[in-house]
C-alpha cells in the first residue's frame, strides 16, 4: 500500500519567527504551513547559526551588515538567536542555535550526536513519531538527517538549494558527502539547474524530484486583465538591486534594442540603485526610467499587470518567486537560461530564457519579442498564467509530499521484488 505521510520532521537552518530579520527567507515555511492546513502535523527544528558576540557588534555598531550579507550569502543576523519553542502560523517550531566561528562550516561528530539526541528527546516529549525527515540546505541538515534517519528508523532526505560542490573540495569531505547522499531515501532539488550541476560530478540519481515554490492563491487574478500586445513598450524589473541580478543590464539592453519609446520600471532596493541613477543622468536615454524602490506587495501586483514584459536575468538564482508572480499577471517573462527558473519557463512557450547578464543577447531577444505577432504573444501570456495557476502554494506543497510518497512506494516495491528473487534462487 502506498505510504501516507502524516507526521513530518523538518530540519532547517532558516525559518521565520515573530522577530525574524527583515529579508530572511520564509521559503520552508510556505511548505510547512500548507501541510499543517491540510491536516498533517509538522515539527520544525530550526537551527540558526550563533556567532561569537563580536560578530553582532561588528554588524550593528560598525555598520558591516552589507559586508556580512555578501560574505554569508544570506541576510546577516543582527541579534544572537536563543533556544526557544514557538508557534508560527500554526506550525510547531523548536529553535536550537548552533554555535560557529566560521560561516558554513560543518559540525563535529560529537556535537552532531549530542544535537541529534536532543532532537530525539524533543520528539519523544511531544509524542511525535515522524513518517519522514526532511532537511533543507545541506549545511547543517545533511548529516543531521542521516543521523536521525538511522536513530528513528525513518526515511529521510534533503532539499538541495545548491549543488553541494563546495562539500567535494577535499577527498575526505567528498567521501563523506557521497556516503551520506547514497544513504538518503530521497533527494530533492530546488531547480533543474541545481540538479544538473549536482549530477555532473555525482552521477545520475533516480530517487529525486523537484520542490518548486508556489505563489499564494490570492496572487492569481480572478478577473485577469485583458491584454493586448500590439505595442511592446512597458518593461519592469522587480528584485534586489545587486550585481548578480543585473538590473543595469536590463536598461542597457533596452538602449541597444530597436524600441525607441520604452518605459522601464524598477522595483526594489540595493546598492546599484545609485549606479542606475548615474547611468540615466550621464546618458541621453531613448525611453523613460522609474525607480520606485521597495513598495507593498499589492502594489507590485498592480505594476506587473500594467507591464508588457518582466525581465530579470540574474545568476545564482535558486528559484525566484517574482517570476511566478509576473507570469500570474500575464507578463511576457524573461528569466535566465540554466538558472533556477529554467525548466518552469519553456522558451517560446510560456516565456523566454536569456543567458544571465548578457546585454547583447537580451537586446536581441527584446527585438525578437517586439517583432512577434500580438496573437502569438497573447498565447505565451496565457500559457504563463496557466503555469502559475498550477503552482500555487497549496498545490506545490501537496505535490512535494506526493513525490516523496511515490519514491518511497517505488523503493518498497523494489525491495519486495528483490526478496522474491532471492527466495526464488534458494
C-alpha positions in Angstrom: 0.0 0.0 0.0 1.2 3.5 -0.9 2.7 5.2 2.2 0.8 8.2 3.6 2.9 10.9 5.2 1.1 12.4 8.2 3.9 13.5 10.5 6.8 15.5 9.1 10.1 16.3 10.9 11.7 19.3 9.2 15.3 20.3 9.8 16.4 23.7 8.5 18.9 26.5 9.5 16.5 29.2 8.2 12.9 29.6 9.4 10.9 32.7 10.2 9.7 33.8 13.7 7.8 36.7 15.0 11.1 38.7 15.3 12.8 37.4 12.1 15.3 39.6 10.4 13.7 41.6 7.6 14.5 39.9 4.3 15.2 36.5 5.7 13.7 33.8 3.5 10.5 32.1 4.7 10.6 29.6 1.8 10.5 26.4 4.0 7.5 27.9 6.0 5.5 28.2 2.8 5.5 24.4 2.5 5.1 23.5 6.2 2.2 26.0 6.6 0.3 24.3 3.8 0.9 20.9 5.2 -0.5 21.9 8.6 -3.5 23.4 6.9 -4.1 20.1 5.1 -4.3 18.3 8.4 -0.8 17.0 8.8 1.4 17.5 11.8 4.8 19.2 11.3 7.6 19.7 13.8 10.3 22.1 12.6 13.7 22.0 14.2 15.2 25.4 13.4 19.0 25.5 13.6 20.2 29.1 13.2 23.9 29.8 13.4 25.1 31.6 16.5 28.3 33.5 16.1 30.6 35.0 18.8 29.3 38.3 20.2 32.0 40.3 18.3 30.2 39.4 15.1 27.0 41.1 16.3 29.0 44.1 17.5 30.5 44.4 14.0 27.2 44.1 12.2 25.3 46.5 14.5 27.8 49.0 15.8 30.4 49.2 12.9 27.8 49.1 10.1 29.2 46.0 8.5 25.8 44.4 7.7 26.1 44.7 3.9 29.6 43.1 4.0 28.2 40.3 6.3 25.3 39.7 3.9 27.6 39.3 0.9 30.0 37.0 2.8 27.3 34.8 4.2 25.3 34.6 1.1 22.1 35.4 3.1 20.6 38.0 5.3 23.0 38.6 8.2 21.6 38.3 11.7 21.8 41.3 13.9 20.8 39.6 17.1 22.1 36.4 18.6 19.5 33.6 18.3 18.2 31.9 21.5 17.0 28.4 22.2 13.2 28.5 22.4 9.8 27.0 21.3 7.3 29.0 19.4 4.2 28.6 17.2 4.4 30.3 13.8 1.1 30.4 11.9 0.1 27.1 13.3 3.5 25.4 12.8 5.3 24.0 15.9 8.9 25.2 15.9 11.8 24.3 18.3 14.8 26.6 17.8 18.3 25.3 18.7 21.1 27.7 17.8 24.3 26.1 16.5 27.5 27.9 17.7 30.0 28.6 14.9 33.0 30.7 14.3 33.4 30.1 10.5 30.2 30.5 8.4 29.0 27.4 6.5 31.4 25.2 8.5 30.3 21.6 9.4 29.7 20.4 12.9 31.9 17.8 14.6 30.8 14.2 15.2 30.4 14.6 18.9 28.4 17.8 18.6 26.3 16.1 15.9 25.5 13.2 18.1 24.6 15.4 21.0 22.3 17.6 18.8 20.5 14.6 17.3 20.0 13.1 20.8 18.4 16.4 21.8 16.1 16.3 18.8 15.1 12.8 19.5 14.2 13.8 23.1 12.1 16.7 21.8 10.2 14.3 19.6 9.7 11.9 22.4 8.5 14.7 24.8 6.0 15.8 22.2 4.8 12.3 21.4 5.8 12.9 17.9 6.7 10.0 15.6 7.8 11.2 12.2 6.8 9.4 9.0 9.6 11.2 7.2 12.5 13.5 8.0 13.2 16.4 5.6 16.3 18.7 5.6 16.6 22.0 3.8 20.1 23.2 2.9 23.0 20.8 3.0 24.7 22.5 5.9 24.0 21.5 8.6 20.9 19.4 7.5 22.6 16.6 5.6 24.5 14.9 8.4 21.7 15.6 10.8 19.0 13.9 8.6 21.3 10.9 8.0 21.9 10.5 11.8 18.2 11.0 12.7 17.0 8.7 10.0 19.2 5.9 11.4 18.2 6.6 15.0 14.5 6.8 14.4 14.4 4.2 11.6 12.6 6.7 9.4 13.1 7.6 5.8 14.9 10.8 5.3 16.0 13.2 2.5 17.4 16.6 1.9 16.5 19.5 -0.4 19.4 20.9 -2.4 19.3 24.7 -2.6 22.7 24.5 -4.3 24.7 21.7 -5.9 26.9 20.8 -2.9 30.0 21.2 -4.9 31.8 23.0 -2.1 31.5 19.9 0.0 33.6 18.0 -2.5 36.7 20.1 -2.2 38.8 17.7 -0.2 39.0 13.9 -0.6 37.7 13.2 2.9 34.8 15.5 2.5 33.9 14.0 -0.8 33.9 10.5 0.6 31.6 11.6 3.5 29.4 13.5 1.2 28.9 10.7 -1.3 28.3 8.2 1.6 25.6 10.4 3.2 23.8 11.2 -0.1 23.7 7.5 -1.0 22.2 6.7 2.4 19.2 9.1 1.8 15.8 7.7 0.9 15.2 10.6 -1.5 16.8 13.7 -2.9 15.1 17.0 -3.8 16.3 19.9 -5.9 15.0 23.4 -5.9 15.7 23.8 -9.6 16.6 21.9 -12.8 19.9 23.8 -12.9 20.9 22.7 -9.4 20.2 19.1 -10.2 22.2 19.2 -13.5 25.2 20.7 -11.7 25.0 18.1 -8.9 24.7 15.2 -11.3 27.7 16.5 -13.4 30.0 15.5 -10.6 28.0 12.9 -8.6 26.3 10.9 -11.3 22.7 10.3 -12.2 20.2 9.8 -9.4 16.7 8.3 -9.8 15.3 8.8 -6.3 14.9 12.5 -6.8 12.3 15.2 -7.5 11.9 18.9 -7.7 10.4 21.1 -4.9 9.4 24.3 -6.7 8.0 27.2 -4.8 4.5 28.5 -5.3 2.6 31.7 -5.1 -0.4 32.4 -2.8 -3.7 31.7 -4.5 -4.5 35.4 -3.8 -1.8 36.3 -6.3 -3.7 34.6 -9.2 -6.1 37.2 -10.6 -9.8 36.0 -10.6 -10.5 38.5 -13.3 -7.3 38.8 -15.2 -6.6 41.9 -17.2 -7.4 41.6 -20.9 -4.0 42.1 -22.5 -3.1 43.4 -25.9 0.5 43.2 -27.2 0.0 45.5 -30.2 2.8 47.8 -28.9 5.5 46.4 -26.7 6.7 49.3 -24.6 6.3 48.7 -20.8 9.1 46.8 -19.1 9.6 46.0 -15.4 12.3 44.7 -13.1 11.4 43.6 -9.6 14.2 42.4 -7.3 17.2 43.4 -5.2 19.5 45.9 -6.9 22.7 43.8 -6.7 25.3 42.7 -9.2 24.2 39.1 -9.7 20.7 40.2 -10.7 22.0 42.6 -13.4 19.4 45.4 -13.1 21.5 47.9 -15.0 22.0 45.4 -17.9 18.2 45.5 -18.5 18.4 49.2 -19.1 21.5 48.8 -21.3 19.8 46.1 -23.4 16.7 48.4 -23.9 19.0 51.2 -25.1 20.6 48.8 -27.6 17.2 47.5 -28.8 15.0 48.8 -31.6 12.4 50.2 -29.2 12.6 53.9 -29.2 10.0 54.8 -26.6 10.4 52.1 -23.8 9.1 52.7 -20.3 11.2 50.8 -17.7 10.1 50.5 -14.0 12.5 49.3 -11.3 11.0 47.9 -8.1 13.4 47.1 -5.3 16.3 48.4 -3.2 20.1 47.8 -3.2 23.5 49.2 -3.9 23.0 49.5 -7.7 20.1 52.0 -7.5 22.7 54.8 -7.4 24.6 53.3 -10.4 21.3 53.2 -12.4 20.5 56.8 -11.5 24.1 57.8 -12.5 23.7 56.0 -15.8 20.4 57.7 -16.5 21.9 61.1 -15.8 25.0 60.5 -17.8 23.2 59.3 -21.0 20.5 60.6 -23.2 18.0 57.8 -23.0 15.6 56.8 -25.6 12.9 55.9 -23.1 11.7 56.7 -19.5 13.0 55.1 -16.3 11.2 54.9 -13.0 12.8 53.9 -9.7 10.1 53.1 -7.2 12.3 51.4 -4.5 10.5 49.0 -2.2 6.7 49.1 -2.5 3.9 46.9 -0.9 3.3 43.5 -2.5 -0.2 44.5 -3.5 1.2 47.4 -5.5 3.8 45.2 -7.1 1.0 43.0 -8.4 -0.7 46.1 -9.9 2.6 47.2 -11.5 3.1 43.7 -13.0 -0.4 43.8 -14.5 0.4 47.2 -16.1 3.7 45.9 -17.7 4.1 44.1 -21.0 7.4 42.4 -20.2 9.1 41.3 -16.9 12.9 41.0 -17.1 15.3 39.6 -14.6 18.3 37.7 -16.0 20.2 37.0 -12.7 22.7 34.3 -12.0 22.9 32.0 -8.9 19.1 32.4 -8.6 17.8 29.3 -6.7 14.2 29.9 -7.8 12.7 33.4 -7.8 9.0 33.7 -6.8 8.7 37.0 -8.6 8.9 35.2 -11.9 5.7 33.3 -11.0 4.0 36.5 -9.9 4.9 38.1 -13.2 3.6 35.0 -15.1 0.4 35.1 -13.0 -0.1 38.7 -14.1 0.2 37.7 -17.7 3.6 39.4 -18.3 5.8 38.2 -21.1 8.5 36.9 -18.7 12.2 36.7 -19.4 14.4 34.7 -17.0 17.9 33.3 -17.1 19.0 30.3 -19.0 20.5 27.4 -17.0 19.4 29.1 -13.7 16.7 28.5 -11.2 13.6 29.1 -13.4 14.9 27.2 -16.4 12.6 24.2 -16.6 9.5 26.1 -15.5 9.8 28.7 -18.2 9.9 26.9 -21.6 11.5 29.2 -24.1 8.9 30.5 -26.6 6.0 28.6 -24.9 5.3 30.4 -21.6 8.2 32.9 -21.5 11.7 33.3 -22.7 15.2 32.5 -21.5 18.4 34.5 -21.8 22.0 34.0 -20.7 22.5 35.7 -17.3 23.7 39.2 -17.5 24.2 39.1 -21.3 23.2 42.6 -22.6 23.6 41.7 -26.3 21.5 38.5 -26.1 18.8 40.3 -24.1 18.7 43.1 -26.6 18.3 40.7 -29.4 15.6 38.8 -27.5 13.7 42.1 -26.9 13.9 42.8 -30.6 12.5 39.4 -31.4 9.6 39.9 -28.9 8.9 43.3 -30.5 8.6 41.7 -34.0 6.3 38.8 -32.9 2.6 38.9 -33.8 0.4 40.1 -30.9 -1.7 37.0 -31.0 1.4 34.8 -30.6 2.5 36.9 -27.6 -1.0 36.6 -26.2 -0.8 32.8 -26.4 2.5 32.9 -24.5 0.9 35.2 -21.9 -2.0 32.8 -21.4 0.4 29.8 -21.1 2.3 31.7 -18.4 -0.9 32.3 -16.5 -1.8 28.6 -16.7 1.6 27.6 -15.5 1.3 30.0 -12.5 -2.2 28.7 -11.7 -0.8 25.2 -11.3 1.9 26.4 -9.0 0.0 27.9 -6.0 1.3 27.3 -2.5 -1.2 24.6 -1.7 -0.6 22.7 -5.0 3.2 22.7 -4.9 3.2 21.7 -1.2 0.9 18.7 -1.9 3.0 17.7 -4.9 6.1 17.9 -2.7 4.8 15.1 -0.4 3.3 13.1 -3.2 6.7 12.9 -4.9 8.2 11.6 -1.6 5.4 9.1 -1.3 5.9 7.9 -4.9 9.7 7.4 -4.3 9.1 5.5 -1.0 6.5 3.4 -2.6 8.8 2.6 -5.5 11.6 1.7 -3.1 9.3 -0.6 -1.1 8.2 -2.4 -4.3 11.8 -2.9 -5.4 12.7 -4.4 -2.0 9.8 -6.8 -2.3 10.9 -7.9 -5.8 14.5 -8.3 -4.6 13.3 -10.6 -1.7 11.1 -12.6 -4.1 14.0 -13.1 -6.5 16.3 -14.1 -3.6 13.7 -16.7 -2.4 13.4 -18.0 -6.0 17.2 -18.7 -6.1 17.0 -20.7 -2.8 
